[in-house]
Every structure is written in structure tokens, then in C-alpha cells.
Amino acid sequence: MVSVVDTTGGTTIPPPTYGKLITILSIDGGGVRGIIPATILAFLEKELQKLDGEDARIADYFDVVAGTSTGGLVTAMLTASNEQKRPLFAAKDVISFYLEHCPKIFPQTSGVLKVVKGASGPRYDGKYLHKVIREKLGERRLQETLTNVVIPTFDIKQLQPKIFSTYALKNGSLGVKLSDICISTSAAPTYLPAHYFKVEEAGKVEEFNLIDGGVAANNPSLIAMSEVTKEISKGNSDFFPVKPMDYGRFLVISLGTGTPKQEQKYTAEAAGGWGVLGWLINGGSTPLVDVFTNASVDMVDIHISVVFQALHSDDNYLRIQDDTLAGDTSSVDISTEENLHKLVKIGEELLDKPVSRVNLDTGLYEPAGQEKNRVALQRFARILSEERRLRNARSPLARAS
């Protein structure tokens, strides 16, 4: 059973009923590697600004922004509202955030100390992460985001996913702070401590015992689509006349944080001799965490790819991922200045690689044609701009304002 925390958020874009598409942005988990999708988003936002002016922001164009773990933090930064009811961060500012704060979130220690700490508790105490998240997001709550947000976490007490979503109709749920959600979805086992908090409101108390959403959905694209489908099924007027399984109306941009898949750093021969510690600590990596996060990422991508191909809607789904990471760049917590700048460069170089899709037989990403990711994002920017203009022209509320 999946528990969904329901709230209601305001949006900066008229609902899909006034347009042709349902627009979704999804951002994977991956620790410091979150700087890769941040680089992609900075490019996309710049392209949107060329079309609609320098004040254009990512949150103005997507019906749903979904993020897991580090992607959940990026999601909150792009959709949280400032005093002027505009996004708290521009996409380019997210890159600066990672460069400034990651070295303090993941302070570097020697390999020996890392192993010792990993054996006795989480590698990092999370204090600086909690501090900076609370400073940046303050008292803002999920229902106050500028567009609909989906952020998965996992309840370690109930042993089930807990999805924080603004898309569901308000159903008496308590207001949860964005900071608590971000701390929870980032609490990767063995790296950061689990997060406990409770919310008291109108005599009702709700307790949360949460860890990283990557346990359930490191690629949250499918969860975002499911949240929308559920709302359509409930008759939400924002989607009229879309049908529940009308996936041809979806436009999805899904951003990965890179994987070391082609490095092939683990083998069955080696893993066959691992005990508990071997699966948790191996040359600075955590094989068990790598396995479950990469498995969920690929399963979601395969499912969505099959659906969009079957509907002949391939052009409405863009997955940008790099599966060639190696060494330090494949780590989720090596936060040296050198490695962070390497990750920025990987994001920039990814723009000039061909659009790729997962090969359903091999599981590897392969070029899907001649189009580069940069050109595809420019194409999607035009579609998003046209969709927003169409909705503004058709929406009575937009015309009245």
C-alpha cells in the first residue's frame, strides 16, 4: 500500500484543460550528481527565457515537477515561492548552491575513516544539510509551491512508500514543511540519518519516520504520471476532457544524474563472496544502494519508453541520462571542488550528445537518431512556450488578470 500525503498548491500555469498537453518534469536522485540535471535545467530555462523573457522560470511551464532525493531538493528550490510569489531559485542558481554547499554537506575524509564510520553509523551526520535546507526553505509548506510537486520518501516504520504530492485534492491532511520533506527524501541509507518529525495541527498529530525516496522510486517519472492519472480518474476538472489512460497527451522530460553502468565495476564472482559489510562497503562505494537505486531508475525508464513507443508518442518523452560515469564522478558523495566541476562539465557535454533511449534488450542507452539533447531541449522549450501561451489565451482567469 502506498500512502500519499494530499495537499493543494497554487500554480503559475493555467490547468491542462485549457491546453493540449500535461507537462511533467522529473529529476532522479544521486547525491552530488544532482549538479548534472541542474546544468541541463539551467540550459532549458535559458531557452525558455529567449522565448518568453528573462523572468521565465521552470515552474511556469510544468504541471508537475517531481524529484527524488537530491532531485527532490532541486524540485523544492525551483518551485518554492519567494515574497513576490515567484520561484525561490532560478535554475542556474541551483548549480551555485551545489558548488557552495556540497563540500560541507559531504565533508571528505580518508578511505579508512569512511569505512569505519560506515560500519558504525551513517557516513555523515546531516547537520549541515539540515541547517542549509531549513535556512533556504524556511517555514514554506508543500501546499505553497508554485506548481504541483511530487516527492517520494520511504516510511521505515510502516515499510511503505510515502509520497508527498500537491496534486491530490485536499483531504484533511496536515501541512508539511518543504524542508522536512527534502531532508527525508535525501536520507540515503548508510550515508545520512533517517529523519523523524511530527506535525501537529487542529488537534491532530501525524508522525513521520522517513528515509530516501530512492528506496522506492529513484526515478519519480512514473509516480508523477500516476498522480495525474489518479486525479483524472477522480474527475478533476483541471484535466477535462483527458481520459485516464490518454498517455499521448503527456509531455515528459526526465533527467538522470548519471550512472557507472558501462564501468561494470561489480561482478558476480566478487559479489558471491560478500557478506553484509561487503554489500555495504566496497572500495568507497555501497553496492547494495547502487543496485536498488539503479534498478528502479531503469525499470521506470523502460516502462515509460514502452508506453510512449506503443502510442507512437516518442517525441513527447525525453530522457537525458549518462551511463558512462567512472571513478569519482560516479560517486554520490565525493564533493571535492575538482569533482563537482567535472560533474558540471559532464552536464554541459551531455547537451551535445545524441538523444538516447534505453535498449530494451541490453539495458544500455543508445542514440535514437541524429538529434542532440541540446536541440531536443530547444524543441521542448518551444512546445512548452506554445502550450503556456495557448492556456493563457483560453483561460478565463488568465484573461481576467
C-alpha positions as CSV (number, residue, x, y, z in Angstrom):
1,M,0.0,0.0,0.0
2,V,1.3,3.5,-0.9
3,S,0.5,6.3,1.5
4,V,0.0,9.7,-0.2
5,V,0.1,13.0,1.6
6,D,-2.5,15.1,-0.1
7,T,-2.3,18.9,-0.2
8,T,-3.4,21.6,-2.6
9,G,-0.9,24.0,-4.2
10,G,-1.4,27.1,-6.3
11,T,0.1,27.1,-9.8
12,T,1.7,29.7,-12.1
13,I,0.3,28.0,-15.2
14,P,-3.4,27.5,-16.1
15,P,-4.5,23.9,-15.9
16,P,-4.2,21.4,-18.8
17,T,-7.9,21.6,-19.6
18,Y,-7.1,24.9,-21.4
19,G,-4.3,23.3,-23.4
20,K,-3.3,20.3,-25.4
21,L,-0.7,18.6,-23.1
22,I,0.0,17.6,-19.5
23,T,3.6,18.7,-18.8
24,I,5.9,16.8,-16.4
25,L,9.5,17.3,-15.3
26,S,11.2,14.6,-13.3
27,I,14.6,14.6,-11.6
28,D,16.4,11.5,-10.3
29,G,18.2,11.1,-7.1
30,G,22.0,10.8,-7.0
31,G,23.7,13.0,-4.3
32,V,26.3,15.4,-5.6
33,R,25.5,14.2,-9.1
34,G,22.3,16.3,-8.9
35,I,24.5,19.0,-10.4
36,I,24.2,17.2,-13.7
37,P,20.4,17.7,-14.1
38,A,20.8,21.2,-12.6
39,T,23.1,22.1,-15.5
40,I,20.6,20.7,-18.0
41,L,17.8,22.7,-16.4
42,A,19.8,25.9,-16.5
43,F,20.1,25.4,-20.3
44,L,16.4,24.7,-20.6
45,E,15.4,27.7,-18.5
46,K,17.7,29.9,-20.6
47,E,16.0,28.7,-23.8
48,L,12.6,29.5,-22.3
49,Q,13.8,33.0,-21.4
50,K,14.8,33.5,-25.0
51,L,11.2,32.8,-26.0
52,D,9.3,34.5,-23.1
53,G,11.5,36.9,-21.4
54,E,14.2,36.9,-18.7
55,D,11.6,36.4,-15.9
56,A,10.6,32.9,-17.3
57,R,11.2,30.1,-14.8
58,I,10.9,26.3,-14.9
59,A,7.9,26.3,-12.6
60,D,5.9,28.4,-15.1
61,Y,5.8,25.6,-17.6
62,F,5.2,22.3,-15.9
63,D,2.0,20.9,-14.4
64,V,4.1,18.7,-12.2
65,V,7.7,18.8,-11.0
66,A,8.8,15.5,-9.4
67,G,12.1,14.8,-7.7
68,T,13.7,12.1,-5.5
69,S,16.5,12.6,-3.0
70,T,18.8,15.3,-4.5
71,G,16.2,15.7,-7.2
72,G,13.6,16.4,-4.5
73,L,15.8,19.2,-3.2
74,V,16.1,20.7,-6.7
75,T,12.3,20.4,-7.1
76,A,11.7,22.4,-4.0
77,M,14.2,25.0,-4.9
78,L,12.6,25.6,-8.3
79,T,9.0,25.6,-7.1
80,A,9.1,27.2,-3.6
81,S,7.7,30.7,-3.6
82,N,9.5,33.9,-2.6
83,E,7.9,37.0,-1.2
84,Q,7.0,38.1,-4.7
85,K,5.2,34.8,-5.5
86,R,8.0,33.8,-7.9
87,P,10.4,30.8,-7.7
88,L,12.9,31.0,-4.9
89,F,15.7,29.9,-7.2
90,A,16.5,30.3,-10.9
91,A,17.8,27.1,-12.4
92,K,21.3,28.5,-12.8
93,D,21.4,29.3,-9.1
94,V,21.0,25.6,-8.2
95,I,24.4,24.9,-9.7
96,S,25.9,27.6,-7.5
97,F,24.1,26.0,-4.5
98,Y,25.7,22.6,-5.2
99,L,29.2,24.1,-5.7
100,E,29.0,26.1,-2.4
101,H,27.3,23.7,-0.1
102,C,28.1,20.1,-1.2
103,P,31.6,20.2,0.3
104,K,30.1,21.0,3.7
105,I,27.2,18.5,3.4
106,F,29.7,15.7,2.5
107,P,33.0,16.7,4.2
108,Q,35.7,14.5,2.8
109,T,37.6,12.0,5.0
110,S,40.2,9.3,4.3
111,G,39.1,6.0,2.9
112,V,39.9,4.3,6.3
113,L,37.8,6.7,8.3
114,K,35.0,6.4,5.8
115,V,34.9,2.7,6.2
116,V,35.0,2.9,10.0
117,K,32.2,5.5,10.0
118,G,30.1,3.5,7.5
119,A,30.4,0.4,9.7
120,S,29.2,2.1,12.9
121,G,26.6,4.6,11.5
122,P,25.8,6.9,8.6
123,R,28.9,8.4,6.9
124,Y,27.6,12.0,7.5
125,D,25.6,13.4,10.4
126,G,23.4,15.5,8.2
127,K,23.6,18.6,10.4
128,Y,24.9,21.0,7.8
129,L,22.4,19.6,5.2
130,H,19.5,20.1,7.6
131,K,20.7,23.6,8.5
132,V,21.1,24.9,5.0
133,I,17.8,23.4,3.8
134,R,15.9,25.0,6.7
135,E,17.7,28.3,6.0
136,K,16.7,28.3,2.3
137,L,13.2,26.9,2.6
138,G,12.2,28.4,6.0
139,E,8.6,27.7,7.0
140,R,7.3,27.1,3.5
141,R,4.9,24.2,3.2
142,L,4.2,21.8,0.4
143,Q,0.8,23.3,-0.4
144,E,2.6,26.7,-1.1
145,T,4.6,25.6,-4.1
146,L,4.1,27.5,-7.4
147,T,3.2,24.4,-9.3
148,N,2.3,20.8,-8.4
149,V,5.1,18.8,-6.8
150,V,5.6,15.1,-6.3
151,I,8.4,14.0,-3.9
152,P,8.7,10.3,-2.8
153,T,10.1,9.2,0.5
154,F,10.0,5.8,2.3
155,D,8.5,5.2,5.7
156,I,10.9,3.0,7.6
157,K,8.4,2.3,10.4
158,Q,5.5,1.3,8.1
159,L,7.8,-0.2,5.4
160,Q,6.0,1.5,2.6
161,P,6.5,4.5,0.3
162,K,5.1,7.8,1.4
163,I,4.6,10.2,-1.5
164,F,4.3,13.9,-0.8
165,S,2.1,15.3,-3.6
166,T,0.3,18.6,-4.1
167,Y,-1.8,17.1,-6.9
168,A,-4.4,15.2,-4.9
169,L,-7.4,17.1,-3.6
170,K,-7.1,18.3,-0.1
171,N,-8.3,15.6,2.3
172,G,-7.7,16.9,5.8
173,S,-4.0,16.2,5.7
174,L,-1.6,18.3,7.7
175,G,0.7,20.9,6.3
176,V,4.2,19.5,6.0
177,K,7.2,21.8,5.7
178,L,9.2,21.5,2.4
179,S,12.4,21.4,4.5
180,D,11.2,18.2,6.3
181,I,10.3,16.6,3.0
182,C,13.7,17.5,1.5
183,I,15.6,16.2,4.5
184,S,13.6,13.0,4.4
185,T,13.9,12.2,0.7
186,S,17.7,12.8,0.9
187,A,18.3,10.5,3.9
188,A,20.1,7.8,1.9
189,P,20.8,4.6,4.0
190,T,24.4,4.4,5.1
191,Y,25.1,8.0,4.0
192,L,22.7,10.2,6.1
193,P,20.5,9.5,9.1
194,A,16.8,8.8,8.8
195,H,14.5,11.7,9.6
196,Y,11.8,11.8,12.2
197,F,9.4,14.6,12.6
198,K,5.8,15.2,13.6
199,V,3.2,17.7,12.6
200,E,0.5,19.0,14.9
201,E,-2.5,20.9,13.6
202,A,-6.1,21.4,14.8
203,G,-5.7,18.7,17.5
204,K,-4.4,16.2,15.0
205,V,-0.9,14.7,15.2
206,E,0.9,12.9,12.4
207,E,4.3,11.3,12.8
208,F,6.9,10.5,10.1
209,N,9.8,8.1,10.1
210,L,11.3,8.6,6.7
211,I,14.3,7.8,4.6
212,D,15.5,8.4,1.0
213,G,12.8,8.2,-1.7
214,G,15.3,6.4,-3.9
215,V,14.4,3.2,-1.9
216,A,11.0,3.3,-3.7
217,A,11.5,5.5,-6.8
218,N,14.9,6.9,-7.6
219,N,13.3,7.9,-11.0
220,P,10.0,9.5,-10.0
221,S,8.6,10.0,-13.5
222,L,6.1,7.2,-13.3
223,I,4.9,8.3,-9.9
224,A,4.2,11.7,-11.3
225,M,2.3,10.3,-14.2
226,S,0.4,8.1,-11.7
227,E,-0.6,11.0,-9.6
228,V,-2.0,12.8,-12.7
229,T,-3.8,9.6,-13.8
230,K,-5.4,9.3,-10.4
231,E,-6.7,12.9,-10.5
232,I,-8.1,12.3,-13.9
233,S,-9.9,9.2,-12.6
234,K,-11.4,11.2,-9.8
235,G,-12.9,13.6,-12.3
236,N,-10.6,16.6,-11.5
237,S,-11.9,19.4,-13.8
238,D,-8.3,20.6,-14.4
239,F,-7.9,17.7,-16.9
240,F,-11.2,17.7,-18.7
241,P,-11.6,16.1,-21.3
242,V,-8.5,13.9,-20.9
243,K,-9.1,10.2,-20.3
244,P,-7.2,8.3,-17.5
245,M,-5.1,6.3,-19.9
246,D,-4.6,9.0,-22.5
247,Y,-0.8,9.0,-22.2
248,G,-0.5,10.5,-25.7
249,R,-1.3,13.8,-24.0
250,F,1.7,13.6,-21.7
251,L,4.9,15.5,-22.3
252,V,7.6,14.3,-20.0
253,I,11.2,15.4,-19.5
254,S,13.1,13.0,-17.3
255,L,16.6,13.9,-16.1
256,G,19.0,11.4,-14.7
257,T,22.0,12.0,-12.5
258,G,24.3,9.6,-14.4
259,T,25.3,6.0,-13.7
260,P,28.5,4.0,-13.9
261,K,26.7,1.2,-15.8
262,Q,29.4,0.9,-18.5
263,E,32.2,0.8,-15.9
264,Q,31.0,-2.7,-14.9
265,K,32.7,-2.3,-11.5
266,Y,30.9,-5.2,-9.8
267,T,31.0,-8.9,-10.8
268,A,29.1,-12.0,-9.7
269,E,32.4,-13.6,-8.9
270,A,33.3,-10.8,-6.4
271,A,29.7,-10.4,-5.1
272,G,29.4,-14.1,-4.4
273,G,31.8,-13.8,-1.5
274,W,30.3,-10.6,0.0
275,G,28.8,-10.7,3.4
276,V,26.8,-7.8,5.0
277,L,29.8,-5.5,5.1
278,G,30.8,-6.4,1.5
279,W,27.4,-5.3,0.2
280,L,27.5,-2.1,2.3
281,I,31.2,-1.1,1.9
282,N,33.2,-1.8,-1.2
283,G,36.1,0.4,-2.3
284,G,34.3,3.5,-1.1
285,S,31.0,2.5,-2.8
286,T,27.9,0.9,-1.4
287,P,26.9,-1.8,-3.8
288,L,23.5,-2.5,-2.2
289,V,22.5,1.1,-2.6
290,D,23.8,1.3,-6.1
291,V,21.8,-1.8,-7.0
292,F,18.4,-0.7,-5.8
293,T,18.7,2.9,-7.0
294,N,19.8,1.9,-10.5
295,A,17.3,-0.9,-10.7
296,S,14.3,1.4,-10.0
297,V,15.7,4.1,-12.4
298,D,15.9,1.7,-15.3
299,M,12.6,-0.1,-14.7
300,V,10.8,3.2,-14.8
301,D,12.5,4.3,-18.0
302,I,11.9,1.0,-19.7
303,H,8.2,1.1,-18.7
304,I,7.7,4.7,-19.9
305,S,9.7,4.1,-23.1
306,V,7.5,1.1,-24.0
307,V,4.3,3.1,-23.3
308,F,5.3,6.1,-25.4
309,Q,6.6,3.9,-28.2
310,A,3.4,1.9,-28.3
311,L,1.4,5.1,-28.5
312,H,3.7,6.5,-31.3
313,S,4.4,9.4,-29.0
314,D,8.2,9.0,-28.7
315,D,8.7,12.7,-29.4
316,N,6.8,13.6,-26.2
317,Y,9.2,11.8,-23.9
318,L,12.8,13.0,-23.4
319,R,15.1,11.1,-21.1
320,I,18.5,12.6,-20.6
321,Q,20.9,10.3,-18.9
322,D,24.7,9.4,-19.0
323,D,25.6,5.8,-18.2
324,T,29.4,6.3,-18.8
325,L,30.4,7.8,-15.4
326,A,33.5,6.3,-13.8
327,G,35.7,6.8,-10.8
328,D,34.9,9.8,-8.6
329,T,32.2,11.2,-10.9
330,S,30.1,8.1,-10.3
331,S,30.1,8.7,-6.5
332,V,27.2,10.3,-4.7
333,D,29.3,11.9,-2.1
334,I,32.7,12.9,-3.4
335,S,32.3,16.7,-3.1
336,T,35.8,18.0,-3.9
337,E,35.9,21.1,-5.9
338,E,37.6,19.2,-8.7
339,N,34.9,16.5,-8.9
340,L,32.0,19.0,-8.7
341,H,33.4,20.9,-11.6
342,K,33.8,17.7,-13.5
343,L,30.2,16.9,-13.0
344,V,29.2,20.4,-14.3
345,K,31.3,19.6,-17.4
346,I,29.6,16.2,-17.8
347,G,26.2,18.0,-17.8
348,E,27.4,20.5,-20.3
349,E,28.9,17.8,-22.6
350,L,25.7,15.8,-22.2
351,L,23.8,18.6,-24.1
352,D,25.9,17.8,-27.2
353,K,25.4,14.0,-27.1
354,P,22.7,12.4,-29.2
355,V,19.2,11.9,-27.7
356,S,19.4,8.3,-26.4
357,R,16.9,5.7,-25.4
358,V,17.4,2.6,-23.3
359,N,17.8,-0.5,-25.5
360,L,15.1,-2.8,-24.1
361,D,17.3,-5.8,-24.8
362,T,20.7,-4.7,-23.4
363,G,19.6,-2.1,-20.9
364,L,22.2,0.4,-22.2
365,Y,21.4,3.9,-23.6
366,E,21.9,4.1,-27.4
367,P,21.5,7.0,-29.8
368,A,17.9,7.3,-31.1
369,G,18.8,9.3,-34.1
370,Q,20.8,12.4,-35.1
371,E,19.1,14.9,-32.8
372,K,21.3,16.1,-29.9
373,N,20.0,16.7,-26.4
374,R,20.6,20.4,-26.8
375,V,18.3,20.5,-29.9
376,A,15.7,18.3,-28.3
377,L,15.5,20.7,-25.3
378,Q,15.2,23.7,-27.6
379,R,12.3,21.9,-29.3
380,F,10.7,21.1,-26.0
381,A,11.1,24.7,-24.9
382,R,9.2,25.8,-28.0
383,I,6.4,23.3,-27.2
384,L,6.3,24.4,-23.6
385,S,6.1,28.0,-24.5
386,E,3.4,27.4,-27.1
387,E,1.4,25.4,-24.6
388,R,1.6,28.1,-21.9
389,R,0.5,30.8,-24.4
390,L,-2.4,28.6,-25.5
391,R,-3.6,28.1,-22.0
392,N,-3.2,31.8,-21.1
393,A,-5.3,32.7,-24.2
394,R,-8.1,30.2,-23.3
395,S,-8.2,30.5,-19.6
396,P,-10.9,32.9,-18.3
397,L,-8.8,33.5,-15.1
398,A,-5.7,34.3,-17.1
399,R,-7.6,36.7,-19.4
400,A,-9.2,38.4,-16.4
401,S,-5.9,39.1,-14.8
